Amino acid sequence: CLFNNAAIAAFYALDRGSKNVAILDFDAHHGNGVAHCVQDEKRIRYCSIHEAKEGGKTFVEQKIPEDNPRSQDRDDMGPLGNLLNVNLKAGTGWENGYKDALVAEALPFLLGNKPDVL
């Protein structure tokens, strides 16, 4: 993302009085740009649900620069624990994994800080 609109909107919401904000990103690739933007803001929680290849390698191989330690790995939760990565196998549908990822993982994590804006 060139402008990381979700991150811009989240910071705007905080500037306008929201206490906490949650961002849900779901597509084929990890949103490392958004993760990098919000990693140091404890009032923002970010969850990326993205496609992974067999063996845990992500669909889009991204080279992460040294100054951006965010990866698409499940255990990378950022320095404040406000990031969540959910890797799904290619072809995952609603009933065979996506629903569980959203309902059992993403939403409890995102709603854990009681966001004013999602």
WOGI-V812283 format. One line per field, one symbol per residue. burial: I if it has 16 or more other ideal C-beta (glycine too) atoms within 10 Angstrom, else O. Layout:
burial->???
//
This chain:
burial->OOOIOIIOOIIOIIOOOIOIIIIIIIOOOIIIIIIIIIIOIOIIIIIIIIIIOOOOOIIOOOOOOOOOOIIIOOOIIIOOOIIIIIIIOOOIOOOOOIOOIIOOIIOOIIOOIOIOIO
//
